[in-house]
Amino acid sequence: MEKSKVYFTNLRATPSLNLLQKLENLVKKAGIEQIDFNKKFAAIKIHFGEPGNIAYLRPNYSKVIVDIIKNLGGKPFLTDCNTLYTGRRKDGLEHLESAYENGYNPFALGCHIMIADGIKGTDEACVSIDCEFVKEAKIGRAIMDADIIISLNHFKGHEVTGFGGALKNIGMGSGSRAGKMEMHNSGKPSVQESRCTGCGQCANNCAHSAISFNNKKAHISHTKCVGCGRCIGICSFDAIRADWDEANEIVGKKIAEYAYAVIKDRPSFHVNFVIDVSPFCDCHSENDAAIVPNIGMFASFDPVALDMACVDAVNKAPVINGSMLDEIRHKTHDHFTSIHPETNWKACLDHAVKLGLGTENYEIVEI
C-alpha cells in the first residue's frame, strides 16, 4: 500500500510565528481545506479533560480549527460522549460543567459544545457494521448527525490500550454509554448494593426485564441482560457498575471497529498533539509527569498512519528523568509497553488496517 502523508511541525515559536499560527499552517498544508465544509455540520471530537487533570489540550488549539471551518462556510461544534466510569463527565450536565471549567465554552471558542449522547448517555445512533466483534455500534447521536468528523487528540499513554491517540478518541470516545459498555466488557453490569436506594428507575428503563428487587435492592439477571449499559446511565446513585472485564487486546480491536463506524462514508481529518505525554488517560482526575519531552503537532487524513507516526516519535524521544518511565527498571525500546506491559497497542492499529481505515506505512512531511 502507498505510504500515507503525515504532516508534522515542531513546537519552536518566534515573535512572528506562535504555536497557534503553526497549527493553522500545519492543517492547511495537510489539506483540511480540501474538505467541502460549506453549510455542513462538522463535529470536532475532543476530550474536554477530567477536572483535576491539566494535561488535556488547551481550548486555544480548538479555536484555530473552529475559525478555519467557519471561514470555509462550515458549522462546527465541539463534542464528546459521556463516560462509563463515575467521574465528573458521567452525565451531560456535569460533562458540560467540566468542559466549561476547563476553558471550553461557546464564548471562548465561537461555536457550541454538545454532549453527543445526551444527558444520561442514552441518546445514540445504532450503526450497522457487521465486523468481527461489533455488529452494531452505538454512537452518540450528535456525532452521527454530523456531515464531517475532525478529531483533535492529546497523544498520551493509556492503561488499557497502551496509548491514546486518534483511533482511541474517535472509537471509544464516540461510543454512547452502551457503546462504551460493549467495548470495555465481555460480561454484564452489576449492582453495588450499598449505593442502591431501590428507586426502581433502572427496572423501569430496562427493555429486557432483567432487573428485579430483593429487600429493596436491585439485582441484574445476567441471563436476561444483553449488556446494553443503559441502566448505568439511568442510575442517579452510581449503584450500577461495569465489570471492565474485556481483554485489553479485544478492547483495542473493538475501538478500531467503533472508529470505523464513526468515520466510514464521510470526510474526516485528524490532528495529534504529542505534548504533555502523560502515562495515563486524561480521564484521570490527575496527570502524572510527562514521560518524554514535548515533540510537536501531527496531522493527516489517515488516523492509522497518524497514530503510528506518533508512537514512533515518542519511542525515539529521550526519557524524562524522574518520570514513571524513568523509574521502570526493565525498559524496552517501546515506551508504552514499558509503562503498561499488559497492553498491546499494536492490536488496534493492525485491526484498523484490516478494516480499511488506513495504513501503518507513512511519510513525514515537516512544515
DRENROKE-789294 format. One line per 4 residues: number of its first residue (from 0); their letters; for each residue x, y, z of N, C-alpha, C. Coordinates in steps of 0.2 Angstrom, whole numbers, always signed. Layout:
NUM) a) X,Y,Z,X,Y,Z,X,Y,Z | ...
# end
This chain:
0) meks) +4,-6,+0,+0,+0,+0,+4,+6,+0 | +2,+11,-4,+6,+18,-4,+6,+21,+3 | +12,+24,+4,+13,+27,+11,+8,+33,+12 | +5,+34,+18,+1,+40,+19,+5,+46,+21
4) kvyf) +3,+52,+19,+7,+58,+22,+5,+60,+29 | +9,+61,+33,+8,+63,+40,+12,+70,+40 | +9,+75,+41,+12,+82,+42,+14,+83,+49 | +20,+86,+50,+22,+87,+56,+25,+94,+57
8) tnlr) +24,+98,+63,+28,+104,+64,+30,+103,+72 | +36,+106,+73,+39,+106,+80,+36,+111,+84 | +38,+112,+90,+35,+117,+95,+39,+123,+96 | +44,+124,+91,+48,+130,+92,+43,+136,+89
12) atps) +44,+142,+93,+40,+148,+91,+44,+154,+91 | +42,+159,+87,+45,+165,+87,+40,+171,+88 | +43,+177,+89,+38,+183,+89,+33,+184,+83 | +35,+181,+78,+31,+182,+72,+27,+176,+70
16) lnll) +29,+170,+74,+25,+164,+72,+24,+160,+78 | +18,+161,+81,+17,+157,+88,+14,+150,+86 | +13,+146,+91,+10,+139,+90,+4,+139,+87 | -1,+143,+89,-7,+143,+85,-7,+145,+78
20) qkle) -3,+149,+76,-1,+150,+69,+2,+144,+66 | +6,+141,+69,+9,+135,+67,+4,+129,+66 | +0,+129,+70,-6,+124,+69,-10,+125,+63 | -12,+132,+62,-15,+133,+56,-12,+132,+50
24) nlvk) -5,+133,+50,-1,+132,+44,-1,+124,+43 | +0,+120,+48,+0,+113,+48,-6,+110,+45 | -12,+112,+47,-18,+108,+45,-20,+111,+38 | -18,+117,+36,-19,+119,+29,-14,+115,+24
28) kagi) -8,+115,+26,-3,+111,+22,-5,+104,+22 | -8,+101,+27,-10,+94,+27,-17,+93,+23 | -20,+98,+21,-26,+98,+16,-33,+99,+19 | -33,+101,+25,-40,+102,+28,-45,+106,+24
32) eqid) -42,+111,+20,-46,+115,+16,-49,+111,+9 | -46,+105,+8,-49,+101,+3,-56,+98,+4 | -58,+98,+11,-65,+96,+13,-70,+101,+11 | -75,+99,+9,-81,+104,+7,-85,+105,+14
36) fnkk) -84,+111,+17,-87,+112,+23,-93,+116,+22 | -94,+119,+17,-100,+124,+15,-107,+121,+18 | -110,+124,+22,-116,+123,+25,-116,+116,+28 | -111,+113,+30,-110,+106,+33,-109,+107,+40
40) faai) -112,+102,+44,-111,+101,+51,-104,+97,+52 | -99,+101,+56,-93,+97,+57,-92,+96,+64 | -92,+90,+66,-91,+88,+73,-83,+88,+75 | -81,+92,+79,-74,+92,+81,-74,+87,+88
44) kihf) -72,+81,+87,-71,+77,+93,-65,+78,+97 | -66,+79,+103,-61,+81,+108,-62,+78,+115 | -58,+78,+119,-58,+76,+126,-58,+82,+130 | -63,+84,+134,-63,+90,+137,-59,+90,+144
48) gepg) -56,+84,+146,-52,+83,+151,-56,+83,+158 | -54,+78,+162,-57,+77,+168,-55,+82,+173 | -59,+86,+176,-56,+91,+181,-51,+88,+186 | -46,+92,+187,-40,+90,+191,-35,+88,+187
52) niay) -36,+86,+181,-31,+84,+176,-29,+90,+171 | -23,+92,+171,-21,+98,+167,-17,+96,+161 | -17,+90,+159,-13,+88,+153,-17,+88,+147 | -24,+89,+148,-29,+89,+142,-27,+95,+137
56) lrpn) -29,+95,+131,-27,+100,+126,-31,+107,+128 | -27,+112,+127,-29,+119,+129,-35,+120,+123 | -40,+124,+125,-45,+126,+121,-43,+130,+115 | -37,+134,+116,-35,+138,+111,-33,+135,+104
60) yskv) -31,+128,+105,-30,+124,+99,-37,+123,+95 | -42,+122,+99,-48,+120,+96,-51,+127,+92 | -50,+132,+95,-52,+139,+92,-49,+140,+85 | -43,+138,+84,-40,+138,+77,-44,+134,+72
64) ivdi) -45,+128,+74,-49,+124,+69,-56,+126,+68 | -59,+129,+74,-66,+131,+73,-66,+137,+68 | -61,+142,+68,-61,+148,+64,-60,+145,+57 | -56,+140,+56,-54,+138,+49,-61,+136,+46
68) iknl) -64,+131,+50,-70,+128,+47,-76,+134,+46 | -76,+138,+50,-81,+144,+49,-80,+148,+43 | -73,+149,+42,-71,+153,+36,-72,+150,+30 | -73,+143,+30,-75,+139,+24,-82,+137,+24
72) ggkp) -86,+141,+28,-93,+140,+27,-96,+135,+31 | -92,+131,+35,-95,+126,+39,-98,+128,+46 | -101,+123,+49,-105,+124,+55,-102,+119,+60 | -96,+121,+64,-93,+117,+68,-96,+117,+75
76) fltd) -95,+111,+79,-97,+111,+86,-92,+106,+89 | -90,+107,+95,-86,+103,+99,-90,+98,+103 | -87,+92,+103,-92,+86,+106,-88,+81,+109 | -91,+77,+114,-88,+71,+117,-94,+67,+119
80) cntl) -93,+61,+121,-99,+57,+124,-97,+56,+132 | -102,+54,+135,-102,+53,+142,-97,+47,+144 | -95,+47,+150,-90,+42,+152,-94,+36,+155 | -91,+30,+155,-94,+24,+158,-92,+24,+165
84) ytgr) -87,+27,+167,-85,+27,+174,-88,+33,+178 | -88,+33,+184,-92,+38,+188,-88,+44,+190 | -85,+48,+185,-82,+54,+187,-86,+60,+186 | -83,+66,+184,-87,+72,+183,-89,+73,+176
88) rkdg) -89,+68,+172,-91,+68,+165,-96,+62,+163 | -99,+60,+169,-103,+54,+168,-110,+56,+165 | -113,+62,+166,-119,+64,+163,-118,+71,+159 | -123,+72,+155,-122,+78,+151,-121,+84,+154
92) lehl) -125,+85,+160,-124,+92,+163,-118,+93,+167 | -115,+88,+170,-109,+88,+174,-103,+88,+168 | -104,+85,+163,-99,+85,+157,-98,+92,+155 | -104,+95,+153,-104,+102,+151,-100,+107,+156
96) esay) -102,+106,+163,-99,+110,+168,-91,+109,+168 | -89,+102,+167,-82,+101,+167,-79,+104,+161 | -82,+104,+155,-79,+107,+149,-78,+115,+150 | -83,+118,+153,-83,+125,+155,-77,+126,+160
100) engy) -77,+122,+165,-72,+123,+170,-65,+123,+167 | -64,+119,+162,-58,+118,+158,-57,+123,+153 | -61,+127,+152,-60,+133,+147,-63,+132,+140 | -67,+126,+140,-71,+125,+133,-78,+128,+134
104) npfa) -79,+134,+131,-86,+137,+131,-87,+140,+125 | -93,+142,+123,-95,+145,+117,-92,+152,+116 | -91,+155,+121,-89,+162,+121,-81,+162,+119 | -78,+158,+122,-70,+157,+120,-69,+154,+113
108) lgch) -73,+150,+111,-72,+146,+105,-76,+148,+99 | -81,+152,+100,-85,+154,+94,-89,+149,+91 | -90,+143,+95,-95,+138,+92,-98,+134,+98 | -103,+130,+97,-107,+127,+103,-103,+121,+105
112) imia) -105,+119,+111,-102,+112,+113,-108,+108,+115 | -108,+102,+112,-113,+97,+113,-111,+90,+116 | -114,+88,+121,-113,+81,+123,-117,+76,+119 | -113,+72,+115,-116,+69,+109,-121,+64,+111
116) dgik) -121,+61,+117,-126,+55,+119,-130,+58,+124 | -131,+64,+125,-137,+67,+129,-135,+67,+136 | -140,+68,+140,-140,+69,+147,-137,+63,+151 | -140,+57,+149,-139,+51,+153,-135,+46,+148
120) gtde) -132,+48,+143,-128,+44,+139,-132,+39,+135 | -139,+40,+134,-143,+35,+130,-145,+38,+124 | -143,+44,+122,-145,+47,+115,-140,+44,+110 | -142,+39,+107,-137,+36,+102,-140,+34,+96
124) acvs) -136,+33,+91,-137,+31,+84,-134,+24,+83 | -138,+19,+81,-135,+12,+80,-133,+11,+73 | -126,+10,+72,-123,+10,+66,-122,+2,+64 | -125,+0,+59,-123,-7,+57,-117,-8,+53
128) idce) -112,-12,+56,-105,-13,+53,-104,-20,+52 | -107,-24,+56,-106,-32,+55,-98,-34,+55 | -94,-31,+60,-87,-33,+60,-86,-39,+64 | -80,-41,+66,-78,-47,+69,-81,-47,+76
132) fvke) -81,-41,+80,-83,-41,+87,-89,-37,+88 | -90,-32,+84,-96,-27,+84,-100,-28,+78 | -106,-29,+79,-111,-30,+74,-115,-23,+72 | -116,-20,+78,-120,-13,+78,-117,-9,+83
136) akig) -113,-4,+81,-110,+1,+85,-115,+6,+88 | -114,+8,+94,-119,+13,+97,-115,+19,+98 | -116,+24,+94,-113,+30,+93,-117,+36,+96 | -114,+41,+99,-118,+47,+101,-121,+50,+95
140) raim) -127,+52,+96,-131,+54,+90,-129,+60,+87 | -127,+65,+91,-124,+71,+88,-118,+70,+84 | -114,+65,+85,-108,+64,+81,-110,+61,+75 | -115,+56,+75,-118,+53,+69,-122,+58,+64
144) dadi) -125,+63,+68,-128,+68,+64,-124,+73,+60 | -117,+73,+62,-113,+77,+58,-111,+75,+51 | -109,+80,+47,-108,+78,+40,-100,+76,+39 | -96,+79,+44,-89,+79,+44,-86,+78,+51
148) iisl) -81,+73,+51,-78,+72,+58,-71,+75,+58 | -69,+79,+63,-62,+81,+64,-61,+79,+71 | -55,+76,+72,-53,+74,+78,-47,+78,+80 | -47,+80,+86,-41,+84,+90,-39,+79,+96
152) nhfk) -33,+77,+96,-31,+71,+100,-25,+73,+104 | -26,+72,+111,-20,+73,+115,-17,+66,+115 | -11,+65,+113,-7,+59,+112,-4,+57,+119 | -5,+52,+122,-3,+50,+129,-3,+43,+130
156) ghev) -1,+40,+136,-1,+33,+137,-8,+32,+140 | -10,+25,+140,-16,+23,+142,-16,+16,+145 | -19,+15,+151,-18,+9,+155,-21,+3,+152 | -26,+4,+147,-29,-2,+144,-27,-3,+137
160) tgfg) -26,+2,+133,-24,+2,+126,-17,+4,+125 | -13,+5,+130,-6,+7,+129,-5,+14,+127 | -8,+17,+122,-8,+24,+121,-15,+26,+119 | -16,+32,+119,-22,+35,+117,-21,+40,+111
164) galk) -23,+40,+105,-22,+44,+100,-29,+45,+96 | -28,+46,+90,-34,+47,+85,-39,+42,+86 | -37,+35,+85,-42,+30,+85,-45,+29,+91 | -42,+30,+97,-45,+29,+103,-50,+35,+104
168) nigm) -48,+41,+103,-53,+47,+103,-59,+46,+99 | -58,+44,+93,-64,+43,+88,-68,+37,+90 | -65,+31,+92,-68,+25,+93,-72,+25,+100 | -67,+24,+105,-70,+24,+112,-74,+30,+114
172) gsgs) -71,+36,+112,-74,+42,+114,-80,+44,+111 | -82,+41,+105,-88,+42,+102,-94,+37,+104 | -92,+32,+107,-97,+27,+110,-101,+30,+115 | -108,+29,+114,-113,+31,+119,-111,+27,+126
176) ragk) -115,+27,+131,-114,+23,+137,-114,+16,+135 | -119,+14,+131,-120,+7,+129,-114,+5,+125 | -112,+10,+121,-106,+8,+116,-100,+7,+120 | -98,+11,+125,-93,+10,+130,-93,+4,+134
180) memh) -99,+2,+136,-100,-4,+139,-98,-10,+135 | -100,-10,+128,-99,-15,+124,-91,-16,+122 | -88,-10,+122,-81,-10,+121,-77,-13,+127 | -79,-11,+133,-75,-12,+139,-76,-19,+142
184) nsgk) -82,-22,+140,-84,-28,+144,-86,-34,+140 | -84,-39,+142,-86,-46,+139,-92,-48,+143 | -94,-45,+149,-100,-48,+153,-105,-43,+153 | -108,-43,+159,-114,-38,+160,-113,-34,+167
188) psvq) -116,-28,+168,-115,-24,+173,-118,-27,+180 | -116,-25,+185,-118,-27,+192,-120,-22,+196 | -124,-23,+202,-126,-18,+206,-122,-18,+213 | -120,-12,+215,-117,-11,+221,-122,-10,+226
192) esrc) -124,-15,+230,-130,-14,+234,-130,-8,+239 | -124,-7,+242,-123,-1,+247,-125,+5,+244 | -125,+6,+237,-127,+13,+234,-134,+12,+232 | -137,+7,+231,-144,+6,+228,-149,+8,+233
196) tgcg) -154,+13,+231,-159,+15,+235,-166,+12,+234 | -166,+7,+229,-172,+4,+227,-177,+9,+224 | -175,+14,+220,-179,+19,+217,-183,+15,+211 | -180,+11,+208,-184,+7,+203,-183,+10,+196
200) qcan) -179,+15,+195,-178,+18,+188,-175,+14,+184 | -170,+10,+186,-166,+5,+182,-171,+0,+179 | -175,-3,+183,-180,-8,+181,-185,-5,+176 | -187,+1,+177,-192,+5,+173,-189,+6,+166
204) ncah) -183,+6,+165,-180,+8,+159,-176,+2,+156 | -177,-4,+159,-174,-10,+156,-179,-13,+151 | -176,-14,+145,-181,-16,+139,-181,-24,+139 | -177,-27,+144,-177,-34,+144,-179,-38,+150
208) sais) -182,-34,+155,-185,-36,+161,-179,-40,+165 | -173,-37,+165,-168,-41,+168,-166,-39,+175 | -170,-34,+177,-169,-31,+184,-175,-32,+189 | -173,-36,+194,-178,-37,+199,-175,-34,+206
212) fnnk) -180,-35,+211,-178,-32,+218,-179,-37,+223 | -174,-37,+228,-174,-41,+234,-172,-37,+240 | -176,-36,+245,-175,-32,+250,-173,-25,+248 | -177,-22,+243,-177,-16,+240,-170,-14,+237
216) kahi) -166,-19,+235,-160,-19,+232,-161,-22,+225 | -158,-18,+220,-159,-21,+213,-154,-27,+212 | -156,-31,+207,-152,-37,+205,-153,-38,+198 | -147,-39,+194,-147,-39,+187,-146,-47,+185
220) shtk) -151,-49,+182,-151,-56,+179,-146,-56,+173 | -140,-59,+173,-136,-59,+168,-138,-64,+162 | -143,-68,+164,-146,-72,+159,-151,-68,+154 | -154,-63,+157,-159,-59,+153,-155,-53,+150
224) cvgc) -150,-50,+154,-147,-44,+152,-143,-45,+145 | -144,-40,+141,-140,-40,+135,-134,-36,+135 | -132,-33,+141,-126,-29,+142,-126,-22,+138 | -132,-19,+137,-133,-13,+134,-130,-7,+138
228) grci) -130,-7,+145,-127,-2,+149,-132,+4,+150 | -138,+4,+148,-142,+9,+149,-144,+10,+156 | -144,+5,+160,-145,+6,+167,-140,+9,+171 | -134,+9,+168,-128,+13,+171,-130,+20,+171
232) gics) -132,+22,+165,-133,+29,+164,-140,+32,+168 | -145,+27,+168,-151,+29,+171,-150,+30,+179 | -146,+26,+182,-145,+26,+189,-142,+33,+192 | -146,+36,+196,-143,+43,+199,-139,+42,+205
236) fdai) -138,+36,+207,-134,+35,+213,-127,+31,+212 | -126,+30,+206,-119,+27,+204,-119,+20,+207 | -125,+16,+207,-125,+10,+210,-124,+4,+205 | -124,+6,+199,-123,+0,+194,-117,+2,+190
240) radw) -112,-3,+190,-106,-3,+188,-104,-8,+182 | -100,-6,+178,-97,-11,+173,-92,-15,+176 | -91,-21,+174,-86,-25,+177,-79,-24,+174 | -78,-21,+168,-72,-19,+165,-68,-26,+164
244) dean) -71,-31,+161,-68,-37,+161,-66,-40,+154 | -66,-35,+149,-64,-37,+142,-56,-37,+142 | -53,-42,+138,-46,-42,+137,-44,-36,+133 | -38,-34,+136,-36,-27,+133,-35,-27,+125
248) eivg) -32,-33,+123,-32,-33,+115,-38,-33,+112 | -43,-36,+115,-50,-36,+111,-53,-29,+112 | -52,-25,+118,-54,-18,+118,-51,-14,+112 | -45,-15,+111,-42,-11,+106,-45,-13,+99
252) kkia) -46,-19,+98,-50,-21,+91,-57,-18,+91 | -60,-18,+96,-67,-15,+96,-67,-8,+95 | -62,-4,+98,-61,+3,+97,-60,+4,+89 | -56,+0,+86,-55,+1,+79,-61,+0,+75
256) eyay) -66,-5,+77,-72,-6,+74,-77,+0,+75 | -77,+3,+81,-81,+9,+83,-78,+15,+79 | -72,+16,+78,-69,+21,+74,-71,+20,+67 | -71,+14,+64,-74,+13,+58,-81,+15,+57
260) avik) -85,+14,+62,-92,+16,+62,-93,+23,+61 | -88,+27,+65,-89,+34,+65,-87,+37,+59 | -81,+35,+56,-79,+39,+50,-80,+36,+43 | -83,+30,+43,-84,+27,+36,-90,+32,+33
264) drps) -89,+32,+26,-94,+35,+22,-94,+43,+23 | -89,+46,+26,-90,+53,+26,-83,+56,+28 | -81,+62,+26,-75,+65,+26,-72,+66,+34 | -66,+64,+35,-63,+65,+41,-56,+68,+41
268) fhvn) -54,+71,+46,-47,+74,+46,-45,+74,+54 | -38,+72,+55,-36,+71,+62,-29,+75,+64 | -29,+77,+70,-23,+80,+72,-21,+77,+79 | -15,+75,+80,-12,+73,+86,-7,+78,+89
272) fvid) -8,+79,+95,-4,+84,+99,+1,+80,+103 | +7,+79,+102,+12,+75,+106,+15,+80,+111 | +11,+82,+116,+13,+86,+121,+11,+84,+128 | +14,+85,+133,+12,+83,+140,+10,+75,+139
276) vspf) +15,+71,+137,+14,+64,+136,+14,+61,+143 | +8,+61,+146,+7,+58,+152,+6,+50,+152 | +8,+47,+157,+7,+39,+156,+0,+37,+156 | -5,+41,+158,-12,+38,+159,-16,+43,+155
280) cdch) -23,+40,+154,-28,+44,+151,-30,+51,+154 | -32,+55,+150,-35,+61,+153,-41,+61,+156 | -44,+54,+157,-50,+53,+161,-48,+53,+168 | -42,+52,+170,-39,+53,+177,-40,+60,+179
284) send) -42,+61,+186,-43,+67,+188,-36,+70,+191 | -31,+67,+188,-24,+70,+189,-20,+68,+183 | -14,+71,+183,-10,+69,+177,-2,+68,+180 | +1,+63,+179,+7,+62,+181,+12,+65,+177
288) aaiv) +18,+66,+179,+23,+69,+175,+24,+66,+168 | +25,+70,+163,+26,+68,+156,+32,+63,+156 | +32,+58,+151,+37,+53,+151,+43,+55,+146 | +41,+59,+141,+46,+61,+136,+45,+69,+135
292) pnig) +50,+72,+132,+49,+80,+131,+43,+81,+126 | +40,+87,+126,+36,+88,+120,+39,+88,+114 | +35,+85,+109,+38,+83,+102,+35,+88,+97 | +28,+88,+96,+26,+93,+91,+18,+91,+89
296) mfas) +16,+94,+84,+9,+93,+81,+10,+89,+75 | +5,+84,+74,+5,+80,+68,-2,+80,+65 | -3,+80,+59,-10,+80,+55,-10,+75,+49 | -16,+72,+48,-16,+68,+42,-24,+66,+41
300) fdpv) -25,+64,+35,-32,+61,+33,-32,+54,+36 | -26,+51,+37,-26,+44,+39,-25,+43,+46 | -30,+41,+50,-29,+41,+58,-24,+35,+60 | -23,+30,+56,-19,+24,+57,-11,+27,+56
304) aldm) -10,+29,+51,-3,+32,+49,-1,+37,+55 | -6,+41,+56,-5,+47,+61,-3,+44,+68 | -7,+39,+70,-5,+36,+77,+1,+32,+77 | +3,+29,+71,+9,+25,+70,+15,+30,+71
308) acvd) +14,+36,+67,+20,+41,+67,+21,+43,+74 | +16,+44,+78,+17,+47,+84,+20,+42,+89 | +18,+36,+89,+21,+31,+93,+28,+30,+91 | +30,+31,+85,+37,+30,+83,+41,+37,+86
312) avnk) +38,+42,+85,+41,+48,+88,+42,+48,+95 | +37,+46,+99,+38,+45,+106,+44,+40,+108 | +44,+34,+104,+49,+29,+106,+56,+32,+104 | +57,+36,+100,+63,+39,+98,+65,+44,+103
316) apvi) +61,+47,+107,+62,+53,+111,+66,+50,+118 | +70,+55,+121,+73,+53,+127,+68,+53,+133 | +70,+49,+138,+65,+48,+144,+67,+54,+149 | +62,+57,+151,+62,+62,+156,+64,+59,+163
320) ngsm) +70,+62,+166,+72,+60,+172,+66,+61,+177 | +65,+56,+182,+60,+57,+187,+53,+55,+185 | +52,+53,+179,+46,+51,+177,+44,+44,+178 | +38,+42,+177,+36,+35,+179,+41,+30,+174
324) ldei) +42,+32,+168,+45,+28,+163,+53,+28,+166 | +55,+33,+168,+62,+33,+171,+63,+28,+177 | +58,+28,+181,+58,+23,+187,+57,+16,+185 | +55,+14,+179,+54,+7,+177,+61,+4,+176
328) rhkt) +62,-1,+180,+69,-4,+179,+70,-8,+172 | +65,-12,+170,+66,-16,+164,+62,-12,+158 | +66,-8,+155,+63,-4,+150,+64,-8,+143 | +60,-7,+138,+60,-9,+132,+61,-3,+127
332) hdhf) +62,-5,+121,+63,+1,+116,+56,+4,+115 | +51,+1,+117,+44,+3,+117,+41,+6,+123 | +41,+13,+123,+40,+16,+130,+33,+15,+132 | +28,+14,+128,+21,+12,+130,+20,+5,+133
336) tsih) +24,+1,+130,+24,-6,+133,+28,-7,+139 | +33,-2,+140,+37,-2,+146,+32,+0,+152 | +28,+5,+151,+24,+8,+156,+18,+3,+158 | +15,+0,+152,+9,-4,+153,+10,-11,+149
340) petn) +14,-15,+152,+16,-21,+149,+11,-26,+148 | +5,-25,+151,-1,-30,+150,-5,-27,+144 | -3,-22,+141,-7,-20,+135,-4,-22,+128 | -7,-21,+123,-5,-22,+116,-8,-17,+111
344) wkac) -4,-11,+111,-7,-6,+107,-7,-7,+100 | -3,-12,+97,-2,-14,+90,-9,-17,+88 | -12,-20,+92,-18,-24,+90,-23,-19,+87 | -24,-13,+90,-29,-8,+87,-27,-6,+80
348) ldha) -21,-4,+80,-18,-2,+73,-19,-7,+68 | -17,-13,+69,-17,-19,+65,-24,-20,+62 | -29,-20,+67,-36,-21,+66,-39,-16,+62 | -37,-10,+63,-39,-4,+59,-37,-4,+52
352) vklg) -31,-7,+51,-28,-8,+44,-33,-13,+40 | -35,-19,+44,-39,-24,+41,-46,-21,+39 | -48,-16,+43,-55,-13,+41,-54,-8,+36 | -48,-6,+34,-48,-1,+28,-47,+6,+30
356) lgte) -46,+7,+37,-46,+14,+40,-39,+18,+38 | -34,+14,+36,-28,+17,+34,-22,+12,+34 | -16,+15,+34,-10,+11,+33,-5,+13,+39 | -1,+8,+41,+4,+9,+46,+10,+12,+42
360) nyei) +11,+12,+36,+16,+15,+32,+15,+22,+31 | +20,+26,+32,+19,+34,+32,+25,+37,+30 | +24,+43,+27,+29,+48,+25,+28,+54,+29 | +33,+56,+33,+33,+63,+37,+35,+68,+32
364) vei) +30,+73,+32,+31,+80,+29,+32,+85,+34 | +38,+88,+35,+39,+93,+40,+37,+100,+38 | +33,+103,+42,+31,+110,+40,+35,+115,+44
# end
